[in-house]
Amino acid sequence: MDYFNYNKGRLFAEQVSVEEIADQVGTPVYIYSRATFKDHLRKIQQAYSQLETMVCYSVKACGNIHILRFMAEAGSGFDIVSGGELYRVLQVGGDPAKVVFAGVGKTDTEILEALDAGIGYFNIESEAELENLIRLAKGRSKRPKVALRVNPDIEYKTHAFLTTGIRETKFGVDIERAVKVFADYGKDPAVNICALHVHLGTGGKKIDPYVGAVKKILPLIERLRSEGHTVEALDLGGGYGADYESDTVPSAAQYAEGIVPLLKDKGLKLILEPGKSVCANAGIMLTQVLYVKRGGNKKFVITDAGMNDLIRPALYDAFHFIWPARVAEKFVPRQRVSDSRPDGAEVVDIVGPICEGADFFAKDRALPPVERGDLLAVFAAGAYGFSMSSNYNARGRAAEVLVDGRTSSVIRRRETYDDLVAPEK
Ligand SMILES: *Cc1c(COP(=O)(O)O)cnc(C)c1O
């Protein structure tokens, strides 16, 4: 699952004590394990090795350039959703041909930047967007490749904000419209529509929706081909599960077992856009306990990290396993699960310092007794943790540290007060 483990009651990221990192860098801090990133990427690459596969790591999940650099070196392409993410990829020498660009609201500037960079595929979400791409591509004398985003109307059990593959969403076009889009634009000299894109959502824990989506898309591909169109690639998007609790989601190999047999010998390149399945378990957020207080029957543990640092619990009611970075041997967690209640644990709310009811990380959660100054690790915080953080309450964003074996390096320094006001001067 990852390389964050307790040794004699002290939490380590690979071979580095997280307490030492806190001593050097302060808190809150995101700590990433390079080996975990690379492990997850390699498992995906291996699981699909029977097909021609392009793995495009989703930059928005965790896009620090130092992370993108070693991911590119390990053969990853990138799924981007903005010009800023393209800039990040280009900064580290990522191969533009292995970049896919999704998003319902690409601006002209972003499209031109992507055309100039020569990205692999524009994932197009509507006819209006396609028309605009055609106009801009003509001006640049480029013929970009287009993957049409189709939504296969597959039910995908997750938080309501996180499903994107049903009919009534702003994402993509339905299957009948897809046929028409290919008929209208399939021969267009300014763009090369030659692929289909599906992204069902995120946060699911099952393989079935992917298998169901492929089964719905394959007849569409056959139909398009029979009408004389080229379909060279199928982009299955992201949304593969991550272990927020120990061993609760299918492995890359298990997803592949469902998907690969359907796509073998179909003459299709497979594109995958994993985000959290690569990076969620590769990061923790370390925060310090500021105060412990009682309110009515409740005990609150107030931390120096807030919802501006990690918004997933507030936004999605997301579960993160939270545990002290140093514990007595009897409290070393065997498994990171929501119902872990070891003898001697207290039930508490773990909350941030921000004046919002939503500023919490866990409610009614069992935790070994902690006091002011103790460090808490928020596990599986690598995905949509730092990347969704903000300066709300004029709080500088946290530092990011990358661990590689015995060494750790600051890959993003903590923001200062000067950083906060610099754009206003
Ligand atoms: C966000 C996103 C992803 C990554 O999703 P995960 O759940 O992190 O795997 C992939 N593709 C697209 C189009 C996305 O918007």
The ligand as a Tripos MOL2 file, in Angstrom:
@<TRIPOS>MOLECULE
LIG
   15    15     1     0     0
SMALL
NO_CHARGES

@<TRIPOS>ATOM
      1 C1         -9.6010   14.2780  -11.9900 C.3       1 LIG1
      2 C2         -9.4960   13.5060  -13.2260 C.ar      1 LIG1
      3 C3         -8.7390   12.3150  -13.2580 C.ar      1 LIG1
      4 C4         -8.0960   11.6980  -12.0310 C.3       1 LIG1
      5 O1         -9.0390   11.2150  -11.1440 O.3       1 LIG1
      6 P1         -8.6130   10.2740   -9.9170 P.3       1 LIG1
      7 O2         -9.8770    9.9740   -9.2190 O.co2     1 LIG1
      8 O3         -7.6860   11.0820   -9.0680 O.co2     1 LIG1
      9 O4         -7.9540    9.0760  -10.4730 O.co2     1 LIG1
     10 C5         -8.5920   11.6900  -14.4710 C.ar      1 LIG1
     11 N1         -9.1690   12.1840  -15.5990 N.ar      1 LIG1
     12 C6         -9.9090   13.3040  -15.5920 C.ar      1 LIG1
     13 C7        -10.5230   13.7800  -16.8460 C.3       1 LIG1
     14 C8        -10.1090   13.9970  -14.4090 C.ar      1 LIG1
     15 O5        -10.8780   15.0990  -14.3990 O.3       1 LIG1
@<TRIPOS>BOND
     1     1     2 1
     2     2     3 ar
     3     2    14 ar
     4     3     4 1
     5     3    10 ar
     6     4     5 1
     7     5     6 1
     8     6     7 2
     9     6     8 1
    10     6     9 1
    11    10    11 ar
    12    11    12 ar
    13    12    13 1
    14    12    14 ar
    15    14    15 1
@<TRIPOS>SUBSTRUCTURE
     1 LIG1         1 GROUP 0 **** ****
